[in-house]
């Protein structure tokens, strides 16, 4: 009987410690994700360009290509993929700021959303001028 009580308390202790560290780890992951979102937003608002991490995949692919006609067609395809991906990520940022509690006030929210939408229109119209691969 004593053994079963000791095993039970050991199980409860291990479960509690495991749960605590799981919560700490989950909190750190969420905090890093929020930090990344705000860092990307600040970068976009400052430069009017997509963050490098959003387009580096296509930049690397384009650097490997030459100037042959088949390569030029691939470059155009990669530019379009980078544009679509960046616009999708920008759209998700806009949705984040529509609902986020981590914005100072409603005036700030309005300014951020308007500027992000304007940048989205710019990227949609003039992607080739905005981005130089």
Secondary structure, DSSP 8 states (H G I E B T S, - for coil): -HHHHHHHHHHHHHHHHHHHHHHHHHHHHHHHHHHHHHHHHHHHHHHSS--HHHHHHHHHHHHT--SSHHHHHHHHHHHHHHHHHHHHHHHHHHHHHHH-S-SS-HHHHHHHHHHHHHHHHHHHHHHHHH---
